[in-house]
Amino acid sequence: MSRVISHFRRNWGKYLFLSSVTSIGSYFGYNRYCDTMIMSQLCRQASRFQAQRHEVAEPLEKVYVLFNPSANRGKARKHFNRYAAPILYLSGADVTILELESEQHLREMVNYLPPNTGSIIVAGGSGTLLNVVTALLRRNDHLKEWDKVTLGFIPLGYRNGLRGKIMSNEYQSRAERIAKSVLVCLEGRSKPVDVMELITEEGKTVYAMTDVLWGPLVEGTLVANRYGLLGPLRGLFGYLRHAFKSSTNEEIGIDKNDKQQNLEISGLAVSAKNGKLSFRIWEKIESKLEFAKFGAKQMSYKTPADFLEYKLSTPINELKIQPIRDSDYWFHIDGDEFEPYPVQIRILNNKIKFFTDELLNTNI
């Protein structure tokens, strides 16, 4: 025993390195084992869908999967092939996977889909889903046949904001989230979801599913997220740097119920809630240091739309937003950036049906 202790004292660095490698390897190995067991169980469940279809001689439903392999910095392909594709193929559904190469290619794919399409599954992030919904609702025939189409969502992106509105949040691992999302699409339970329509002065339309964000606080969040290595200090450092590089407040015109107001604000968020537009603003922050402190405080929330300190107006049906001067800040619509043109926002109640597990889980 003494010889072992003596050897350890002489070579403590090697033992420390070996212990670290063993601990990290055990952690990743255990997670991979758990993912394998989850996938095995869900694949057996998907196989039962195929057996049930054969028993009742049910015709195969045509399912189109719009897959964005470049989502999540190119990691989407690996996650799709590992966690989503096996369940799709084992289900026995008539699946056609369309890989998207660009936004233009996405719009072309949506335009060429036949009107009698049963369901469309979007495999990507929030940006991919936003582009699919916008292309779908811009089709000339969307008021007729396309109201019958049900959309599904496989969360493969870095941001998957809509998932919280249509799925429960009880799934812990990435494998379970992705695989369960596929199973939910195959089970066929759906719910209508509100859509926000944004119309520019030129008549162009963009559609949003989660939120529309604008202002210095929103940009500060993006800057702070680049300093993830700083841990809890990333919010304070990121917002402080952003505050000294640009202004902490912006002037904006808001037209609500035919009453125009010009406000100097530090942030704005518009989201759909219970069939109305929920409009929230963060009032002017005087000093750059206060701006940094406030920004660091909100880093514990998932998105700027979850801030607790805001001035909340009454729910409304329509809203017009107009930046007073040339702004350095962009609109963030479902996580994607758009130039800050004057826009009119209105709510489209229950516009699109999405596959959901709401009937299976009561804690959504």
N, C-alpha and C positions, 0 to 999 in steps of 0.2 A: 504493500500500500504506500509505504514511504517513497519507493522508487517511482510510483505513478505520480505522486504529488510533486516530487522533485522534477520529473520530466515535464510536468505541466507548468511549473514555475519557469523552466528554461525556455519553453516553447508556448507561452500563453497566447501569443499572437495567432499561431496556427490553430489552436483550439477555439479561439474566439471567431476566427474566420470560418472554421468548419461548422461551428454551432449556428452561425448566422445563415450559412448556405443551407444547412439542414432544416432550420426553422422556416425559411422562405420556401424551400422546396416542398416541405410538408404542407404549408398553407395552400400553395397553388395546386398541389396534388390532391388535397382534400376537396378543394373547390371543383376541380375537374371531375373527381369521382361523383360529387353531388350532382353536377350538371349531367353526367352520364346516366345516373339513376333517374333523374327527372325526365330526360329525353326518352329513356326506355319506357317509362310509364305512359308518357304522352303519345308516343308512337303506337303503343298497343291500343290506346283510346282512339287514335285516328284510324287504325285498322278496323275497328268496330263500325265506323261510319261506312266503310266500303262493304262490309258484310251485310249491314242493314239495307243498303241500296240493292244488293243482289237478291236478298230475300223477298223484297216487295217489288222487284223489277222497276225501280224508280229510275227515270231517265236522268242522265248526267247533266248537271247544271254547268253552263259555260262560265268559267271564272277567269278573268283577266288580272294578272299581277303586274303592276307597273313598278319595276324595280330600279332604284337609283343606286348603282354600285359605288358611286363616289361619295355617298353620305358618310358622315362621321369620319372625315379625313381618309376615306378609302377603306375603312374597316368593315363597311356594310356587307361587302361580298363574302367575307369570311364568316360573319355572323349569320348571314342569310343561308349560306350553304350548310352550315353546321346545325342551326336550330330551327329554321323555317322550312327549307326545301324538303327534308324527309317527311314531315307531317303532311305537307301538301300532296306529295306523291302517294303516300300511304292511304290518304283519305278516299281515293277513288274518284275524285272530282275531275272534270275536264278542265285542266289548268293550262293556261297559256301564259308564259312569262315573257314580258317585253322589257328588255333592258333599255334604260334611258341614257342617251349620250349627252344631251344638253337640254336647256329649257325649250329651244325651238323644236327639238325632236320630241319632247314631252307633249307639246301642244299638237304636233302632227299626229302622234299616237292617239291622243284623246279624240281628235277630230275624225279619225278613221274608225273608231270603235262603232260597231253596229248599234242602232237604237234599241234593239231587243236584248242588249246585254243584261244578264241577270245581276251580276255583282262585279265590282272593281275593288281590288285590294292594292293599296298603296304601301310599298315597302321602301321606307326611307325616313327622312326626318320631317320636321315641321315645314321647312321650305318646300320640300317635294309635295307634301300634301296641299299646301297653299296653292302651288302652281296647278295641281290637278283640279282642285275645286274651281279655281278661276277659269281654266280652260273649259271645264265641263259646263259651267254656268254661262259662258260666253257663246256656247253653241246655239245656233238659231232654233234648234228643235228641243232645247232643254225644258221648255214649258210643257211639253207633251209627254213623250216617252221617258225622258230622263228623270222625271219625278219618281219613277218606279225603281230606279237603280239604287242599290244599297252599297255604300262604301265601307271598306274595311281598312284598318291601319295596322301595319307591322312596324313597331318603333325601332328603327335601325340608326337613327340620326343622333347627333350630339344633343339637339334639343327636340323633345317630343312633347310639346306643350299640350296638344289636344288629348293625349292619352288619358289625362286625369279627368276629362269630361265624359269619356265613354267607357272607361275601364276602371276597375277597382285598383287600389294601390297596395294590395297585400302581397304581390309577387316580389320577391326579394332579389333574386339573381337575374342577370341578363338573359340567361338561357330560358328561365321560366317566363320572364316577361314576353320574350319574342315568341316562344312556342305556344304559350297560352293565348296570345293575340291571334295566332293562326287558327287555333281550335275554336275561338269565339267566332271567327268569320265562318267557319264550317258549320257551326251549330245553328246559325241563321237567326238568332235573336237580334232585334234591331230597335233603335229609338231615334226619333227626329231630333235634330240639333239646329240651333239658331245660327245664322250666318250674318256677318256684318258686310254691307256693301259700301265701298268707298268710290265716290264719283268725283273726278277732277273737273275743272272748268271746261276742259276740252271734250268732256264726255267719256273719257276712258274709265273703265271700271276695274277694281281690284277687290277681292273678297278675303275676309279674315275670319278665322274660326275661334281664336283665343283672345288676342288683345292687340291694340294699337298704342304704341308707346312713343313718346317724343320728349326731348329736353335734355339739359345737361346731366341730370341724375341718371338717365338711361345710358348716355354715353360714358359716364363715369363708371358704371357697372362693367361695361365692355373693357375699359382700360384696366380696371382692377383685376378682372379675370385673367389678364395676361401675366400676372405676378403670383401665380399659384404656389410657387416655391416659397413664398414668404409666409404661407399659412394664414393664421388669424390676422396678421398685419397687412395682408394684401389689400384689404378694403381701404384702410387709412392711407397707405402709401399710394395706391392707385388713384383715389379721389383727390388727394393732395396734389399729386402731379398734374392731374387733369385740371384742377382748379387754377393753378398758376399758368397753365398753357392757354386757357380760354375762359370765357365768361361763365359765371355760375347761374345766370338767369337769362331768360329770353322773353321777348315781348310777342304776344300772340293775340289774335282776334278770335273771339268765340261768339257764334250766333246761335242762340238757343231760344226757341219760342218767340222768334222775330225780335229779339232783343240782343243788340250787339254790345259786347264788352271787350275792352282792350286790357289785358292783364300781363303783368311781368311775373313769370313763374319759373320754377326750377325743374318742373317735371309734369307730365300729363299722361294719363292712361285711360283708354276707352275699352270696355269689354262688354260682351253680351251676357245678360243675367236675367233669367226669368222672363224672357220675351221683351226686355227693355235694354236700352243702352245705359250702362253704369259708367258715369263720367267722373273722373277723379283728378284733382290737381294738387300739386305741392307748391305752396306759396313761396314767394321770394325769400332767398336765404342771403342775409346781409354780407357776411364775411366769408372769405375763402376757407378759413380754418373751421368755421361752423359747417360749411359745405362738406368738408372732408370728414368731420365727425359724424354728420348725419348719414353720409354715404357709407361709412364703415359700419354704422349701426344696422343698416338695412341689408348688409351682405349675408345675414343669417336667413333671409327670405329667399325663396326660389327665384322670383322675378321681381322687377320693380313694381309690378302691379299688386304685389302682396304687402306693400308698405303699410304700416299701421298709422303713421302720422300723415294724414292728408285731409284736405277739405272735400267733403263728399256732397255733390249736388243730388237733386232728386232724379230718379230714373226717367229717361226720356226716350222718344221714338226716333228723332232725327237730330243731327248736330252738324254744324259747319265750323271747320277750323281753318284759320288763315294766318300763317306767320306774317307779322307786320313788316319785317325787313328780311334781307337775305340772311339766312340762318346757316350756321356751321353744323347744325344737327339734323340728322335724317329721321324720317319716320321709320319705326321698327314695327313691321306688320307680321305677326306670327314669327318673329325672329329674323325676318329678311329686311334689308335696308331699301328704302325708297326715298326719292328726293322730296323735300318738304314743300310740295305744291298745296295751294288751297284745296281742301277736299270737303265734300259733304258725306256724312256717314249716316246710314239708316239701317234698321234691323229688319232682317227677313226671317220671320218666325217659322220654325220647324221646316226649314228649306230642304235639308238633306238628311237622309236616313243613314245611320252608321250602325255597324254591328257592335253589340255591347254585351257584357256579362252582367248587366244591372239586375236582370231577373234571377241570376244565380247567386248574387251577393247583395246583401241588404245594407252594406256599410259604405256604399259609394257616396 
